[in-house]
Amino acid sequence: MKNQKIKRNKNPRLVVVYSLIDVFQKGYKPKECINRYGRYLNKKDRAMFQEILYGVLRNALYLEWILRQYLPKPEKTSKTTLYNLMAGLYQAIYMRVPDWAVVNETVDVEKHSGRKPSLVNGVLRNFLRSGHIPSPEGDFEERLAVLTSHPVWMIKRWSKRFGREETERLVRANNEIPPLVLRVNLLRYSRDYIMKDLLKKGIKAEHTKYSPAGLKILPPYDFRDIEGMIGKVFIQDEAAQLISYLLDVREGMRILDACAAPGGKTTHIAEITEDKATIVAVDLHPDRLKQLKENILKGGYRSIGIVQGDVNSITWQKGFDRILLDSPCSSLGVIRRNPDLKYRYKGPEEIERFKQKQLHLLLNVSNYLREGGILVYSVCSFEPEETKEVVDEFLHKRKDFYIIDRMDKFECFFDKDGYFFTFPHRDNMDGFFAVRLSRR
Ligand SMILES: C[S@@+](CC[C@H](N)C(=O)[O-])C[C@H]1O[C@@H](n2cnc3c(N)ncnc32)[C@H](O)[C@@H]1O
């Protein structure tokens, strides 16, 4: 039904409203909406769809807060109308779409979606006529929560941990559009070769500072040009690239990637080892493994074997030289790439829930590390429950394991206890945590 409407209508703003319903009410990821609906739109409209959708998701609580000042009955307004108004407001405040166009376009969308065109017309006209954007009151945490569209509990816990000034920098960095970073498949190409290749398509790039395989793309670019290069390159933030180097892998090693799909790190490990190691890549989810298989095919690796299943219940005959446990987590370190994550968790107790699963995984996979081998535990989060607390409890239970020294090359990302952290506001990288463990 929706797809029929979009096919007929081809209105990027209507597609934004449908996507917001899918994200907020059905739990879809924004990327899934872009893939599902984007194919009905032309290049220009697809770019607009993406810009408004991500923009609204980055600023959802703020936009809703503003609208509450103008809606006659905020509680009674349907979600569909609210989402349409949020998209209209976003265009007026952040995109410099002329006022008349914001009103006309949003009212037009409302005729096809929420069916309250006169309400939408009135609210937007009143807001635009007022000529100013209201400012929230309250204490520091409450104000920052509204202004940057983060839940108050998140701001409070970060404020306690990092202080106010740094928390503000963190949440503002979470709302920035992140850089597009590629990892060059160094098995087959050099970074400079790929840079020239990109330049032929009119795309400029620069070397990443820490990862020897990374290229940071400098906008503007057409994403389809990049998509066409997958296999020669992979899309992977610099922080995620650094994790594979922490394993210190070499040719001939037996390596277990315990939570492997879609294979960003598995394929990187194959590249670092010149495709001459034995890599066992395990994942629970067949759909995600399908993506890993496609990536293996595109990159042309021969050293990766795939196992589908719960890594907790698989037994291995022989120990591994290296184990990577890139564990499922809250993903709160990658909010800038997935702004919907800000609204997914109701409170800290939901973060705590990941800890038991992570500890369980770590206790199980660590059994298969050979003495003197290296196990890297990593998550794209910097929350204490999923990071240091997991490692503390693990080390308490497993006296035969210890944290090994930092790596000189990436020393600046290690703290005094040997924990590796990256942050969006400090490093302009995704937020990651890792620890390097070894067995006596
Ligand atoms: C953070 S993602 C891994 C990302 C991957 N390492 C990469 O770099 O592309 C975590 C993965 O763990 C998988 N997973 C969760 N529980 C698992 C289990 N018990 N056994 C195996 N895989 C599991 C999920 O399906 C998911 O693909």
The ligand as an ORCA input file, in Angstrom:
! r2SCAN-3c Opt
* xyz 0 1
  C      29.135     -5.941     16.646
  S      28.512     -7.127     15.558
  C      29.960     -7.711     14.777
  C      30.531     -6.795     13.720
  C      31.675     -7.441     12.963
  N      32.722     -7.882     13.844
  C      32.264     -6.483     11.931
  O      33.290     -5.873     12.200
  O      31.686     -6.372     10.851
  C      28.121     -8.444     16.610
  C      27.738     -9.717     15.901
  O      27.625    -10.752     16.875
  C      26.692    -11.680     16.418
  N      26.317    -12.527     17.576
  C      25.566    -12.198     18.646
  N      25.512    -13.210     19.509
  C      26.242    -14.214     19.000
  C      26.562    -15.540     19.419
  N      26.107    -16.008     20.582
  N      27.333    -16.305     18.628
  C      27.801    -15.826     17.451
  N      27.526    -14.574     16.994
  C      26.762    -13.798     17.756
  C      25.593    -10.813     15.836
  O      24.821    -11.544     14.908
  C      26.395     -9.695     15.177
  O      26.591     -9.953     13.834
*
